[in-house]
Amino acid sequence: MTVALLAAAEPAGGQDGGPGGAGDRVEYRPPVDAPIVDPFRPPPQPWRPGNRGVEYATAPGTPVRAAGRGTVTFAGAVAGSLHVTITHPDGVRTSYSYLASIVVRVGRPVAAGTVLGTSGARLHVGARRGDTYVDPESLWRRGPPRVVLVPVDGGGTGWWAVGGRRLH
């Protein structure tokens, strides 16, 4: 079986990989205090199934907060669901999906912790650096990046162990 090594985003505490330098450092934090029910599972190929973010089990009406400072670059409906995207100074874009309401507007700067809207029964949070999806948890989790080995040739059972959890 062939495997690929996928490293999540750089450790929390301010990444410099963006357009500027030290002034672009961003401190990230989780957008809600709720359990993760579906963790980041990058697909082995772009067209294959996976989870390109994390999904939280939220009580409807839970305030959803910006994970870090940045500018709202999208706030609205897509296919009947409400979404917000924030572009951060370090080049990371975070997205907050399946919202029940939105209280921010496109073009507005937000601070870390600013309420973006409220959640429904679930909240999907994604993060991208350029065109690459990264594990949103790695933005606010302390310590070294999480490394995930996944089959790239279709081998194996389709179950992978990550951090002591079995994923599918």
C-alpha positions as CSV (number, residue, x, y, z in Angstrom):
1,M,0.0,0.0,0.0
2,T,1.3,3.5,-0.9
3,V,0.7,6.3,1.7
4,A,1.0,10.0,1.5
5,L,2.2,12.2,4.4
6,L,-0.1,15.1,5.0
7,A,1.0,17.7,7.5
8,A,-1.6,20.0,8.9
9,A,-1.2,23.8,9.2
10,E,1.8,25.1,11.1
11,P,1.5,25.1,14.9
12,A,-0.7,27.6,16.6
13,G,0.7,30.9,17.7
14,G,0.9,33.0,14.6
15,Q,2.0,31.9,11.2
16,D,4.2,34.0,8.9
17,G,3.5,32.1,5.7
18,G,1.3,34.9,4.3
19,P,1.9,38.0,2.3
20,G,3.7,40.1,4.9
21,G,6.0,39.5,7.9
22,A,5.7,39.6,11.6
23,G,2.8,42.1,11.4
24,D,0.7,39.3,9.8
25,R,0.8,37.0,12.8
26,V,-2.6,35.8,13.8
27,E,-3.6,34.1,17.0
28,Y,-6.4,31.6,16.4
29,R,-8.9,30.1,18.7
30,P,-11.8,27.6,18.3
31,P,-15.0,29.4,17.0
32,V,-17.3,27.5,19.4
33,D,-17.1,25.5,22.6
34,A,-18.7,22.3,21.3
35,P,-17.6,18.7,20.6
36,I,-16.1,17.8,17.3
37,V,-18.2,15.1,15.7
38,D,-16.4,14.8,12.4
39,P,-12.7,15.7,12.4
40,F,-10.5,16.7,9.5
41,R,-10.0,13.9,7.0
42,P,-8.3,15.0,3.8
43,P,-9.3,12.9,0.8
44,P,-6.5,10.9,-0.9
45,Q,-7.3,12.6,-4.2
46,P,-9.2,15.9,-4.7
47,W,-12.3,14.1,-6.1
48,R,-12.5,11.5,-3.3
49,P,-14.6,11.7,-0.2
50,G,-13.3,13.1,3.1
51,N,-13.9,16.1,5.4
52,R,-12.0,19.2,4.4
53,G,-12.7,20.8,7.8
54,V,-14.1,19.9,11.2
55,E,-17.7,19.6,12.1
56,Y,-19.0,20.6,15.6
57,A,-22.2,19.4,17.2
58,T,-23.7,22.8,18.3
59,A,-26.9,23.7,20.0
60,P,-29.0,25.8,17.6
61,G,-28.4,29.4,18.3
62,T,-24.9,29.0,19.6
63,P,-22.8,32.1,18.8
64,V,-20.1,31.4,16.2
65,R,-17.0,33.5,16.6
66,A,-14.2,34.5,14.3
67,A,-11.3,32.1,14.9
68,G,-8.8,35.0,14.3
69,R,-8.7,38.6,13.1
70,G,-9.2,39.3,9.5
71,T,-11.7,40.7,6.9
72,V,-15.0,39.2,6.0
73,T,-14.7,38.2,2.3
74,F,-18.0,36.3,2.0
75,A,-21.2,36.4,4.0
76,G,-24.4,34.9,2.5
77,A,-26.2,31.9,1.2
78,V,-24.9,29.1,-1.0
79,A,-27.3,26.4,-2.1
80,G,-29.8,27.4,0.7
81,S,-27.2,27.4,3.5
82,L,-25.6,30.4,5.2
83,H,-21.8,30.7,5.1
84,V,-19.1,33.3,6.2
85,T,-15.5,33.4,5.0
86,I,-12.8,35.4,6.7
87,T,-9.4,36.1,5.1
88,H,-6.7,36.5,7.7
89,P,-3.5,38.6,7.4
90,D,-1.3,35.5,7.3
91,G,-3.1,34.3,4.1
92,V,-5.3,31.7,5.8
93,R,-9.0,31.7,4.9
94,T,-11.5,30.3,7.4
95,S,-15.0,29.4,6.5
96,Y,-18.0,28.8,8.8
97,S,-20.9,26.9,7.2
98,Y,-24.5,25.9,7.9
99,L,-25.2,29.0,10.0
100,A,-28.7,29.9,11.2
101,S,-28.0,33.6,11.0
102,I,-25.2,36.0,9.9
103,V,-24.5,39.4,11.6
104,V,-21.4,40.5,9.7
105,R,-21.0,42.1,6.3
106,V,-18.5,41.7,3.5
107,G,-15.5,44.0,3.7
108,R,-15.7,44.5,7.4
109,P,-12.7,43.8,9.6
110,V,-13.3,41.4,12.5
111,A,-11.3,40.7,15.6
112,A,-10.7,37.2,17.0
113,G,-13.8,36.3,18.9
114,T,-16.2,38.6,17.0
115,V,-19.6,37.0,16.7
116,L,-20.2,36.2,13.0
117,G,-23.7,34.7,13.5
118,T,-25.4,31.7,15.1
119,S,-25.2,28.0,14.4
120,G,-27.8,25.5,13.5
121,A,-27.6,22.0,14.9
122,R,-24.1,21.6,13.3
123,L,-21.2,23.9,12.3
124,H,-18.6,23.1,9.7
125,V,-15.4,25.1,9.9
126,G,-12.8,24.9,7.1
127,A,-9.4,26.5,6.6
128,R,-7.4,27.0,3.5
129,R,-3.9,28.2,2.8
130,G,-3.9,29.1,-0.9
131,D,-5.7,26.2,-2.6
132,T,-4.7,23.7,0.1
133,Y,-7.2,22.7,2.8
134,V,-5.6,22.4,6.3
135,D,-6.8,21.1,9.6
136,P,-8.6,24.0,11.3
137,E,-7.7,22.5,14.7
138,S,-4.0,22.9,13.9
139,L,-4.5,26.6,13.8
140,W,-5.4,26.8,17.5
141,R,-4.0,23.6,18.9
142,R,-0.7,23.9,20.7
143,G,2.2,21.7,19.9
144,P,3.7,20.2,16.8
145,P,1.5,19.7,13.7
146,R,-0.5,16.5,13.5
147,V,0.8,14.2,10.8
148,V,-1.7,11.8,9.0
149,L,-0.7,8.9,6.8
150,V,-3.5,8.0,4.3
151,P,-3.5,5.4,1.5
152,V,-3.2,7.1,-1.9
153,D,-3.6,3.9,-4.0
154,G,-6.9,2.7,-2.7
155,G,-5.3,0.1,-0.6
156,G,-6.2,-0.7,3.0
157,T,-9.6,-0.9,4.6
158,G,-10.7,2.7,4.3
159,W,-10.2,3.2,8.1
160,W,-7.4,5.3,9.4
161,A,-6.2,5.9,12.9
162,V,-5.5,9.5,13.8
163,G,-4.7,10.6,17.3
164,G,-6.0,7.4,18.8
165,R,-9.3,7.7,16.9
166,R,-10.5,5.6,14.0
167,L,-11.7,7.6,11.1
168,H,-13.5,6.6,7.9
